[in-house]
């Protein structure tokens, strides 16, 4: 599959060119345009209806994905998700899987499996409304971030502590611990909440901005107007 990421790093757009019979799966709502040679089929992400429904209700991510297939001739399609941010590709293979934040998923090749039923997701270990998906299989995985992508390669035993709202993905081979940031006072007043301590060897992908901070900033602007209209 031919692909390129245009307009990096702030307004990234994933553009794929599919040969006849070739397909790509993408998150529902991420398509920006496509050529007429491409057919679209909407399907459930999981074979189990209840597994799919739990992703929609608990994780906040749609439980439908769209499968784009070129029929008859080659076709092009573009995908984008985050308001302002970057897109990157990760090569998934046996022994090289990833754990990704659900909102980071934008698209993947047919051989990539998305598992939402693993322990870290089902028990909500990451907290704060964040849920993670375990990715395995074979093929390209495309992730999108809010802000730029900060990539870290950890050596054996090397540790990195990441705020959960900035955590995008990490190697599924990495041991990790989710914990509160500092004491109770720091957790409530520090604005960090929960963090994940990841131990190498492996890779960690971080986004430089998070949507919560943007929402808080927007609210400081519109709150006075809302209060004024309410009087």
Buried (B, 14 or more C-beta within 10 A) or exposed (E): BEBEBEEBBEBBBBBBBBEEEBBBBBBBEBBEEBBEBBBEEEEBBBEEEEBBEBBBEBBEBBBBBBBBBBBEEBBBBBBBBBEBBBBBBBEBEEEBBBBBBBBBBBBBBBEBBBBBEBEBBEEBBBBEEBBBBBBBBBBBBBBBBBBBBBEBEBEEEEEBEBBBBBBBBBBBBBEBEBEBBEEEEEBEEEEBBBBBEBBBEBBBBBBBBBBBBBEEEEEEEEEEEEEEEEE
